[in-house]
Amino acid sequence: LGFNCRKSPFDEIPVRQALSHAIDKQQILDLALGGIGEVANAPLPSTLLGYDPSLVDDAMAYDPDAAIGLLTESGFDRTPDGGWVRDGAPLEGVLLTSNRAPNDVIATLIQSQLQSIGVPVEIQQLDSKAVMQASTEGQFDLLLWRYDWSDPDALDIFLGSENAGSTNRVAYSNPEVDALLKQGAQTLDEAERAPFYVDAQRIILHDAPWQPLYYPIDVIAVSPRVHDVAIGSMGRLLLNDAWVEQ
């Protein structure tokens, strides 16, 4: 779940933190994915270099009371109908996502969870190509999207300042994060490289341009008669050397 970091009030860290605290990721995993997957507590999954279990301490855990507190501290006032307003402007937004499953169910759950703290969200579902264009142009408030990458440099691709307006769809920018990601990309030794990405993720989790939701798990069934099937590094089924027993 991404926030448009160029659009008020989502350009404010406390507001992004508040909305992140309203998201019940376990409910999303259970209801939208049938429990098949893993709740995400960091931008990188445990399968990639740079993941660190201690990052859970920096995550914006599900805490509606904390969400309400942060909105109050950010100068929002409660309206009679339970919503929020600041300087005459209501706190609301458009959640942009594709019409592919399970995004429709996830978007509905996010809408309900945000509504429970008084933040109404309108869901806009388009085909994937249209979502890519609209998000690149910044035509959204919240964005439900996913990435597939086999290296921690994904953080630079999708959150690096230089990529704002292209692959960095949420337009997040933090020079300290940029510097850490650049150091990580230039370091060849993996043991020395990993800490740069851990440190970058701590800052990203605090700044909350993303609220990581879940790490998907693909389930693949292969007949016992099919041999030498391989799984690629990004979970794709490779049938180059496969053969069928007669």
Order of alpha helices (4+ residues) and beta strands (2+ residues): beta-alpha-alpha-beta-alpha-beta-beta-beta-beta-alpha-beta-alpha-beta-alpha-alpha-alpha-beta-beta-beta-beta-beta
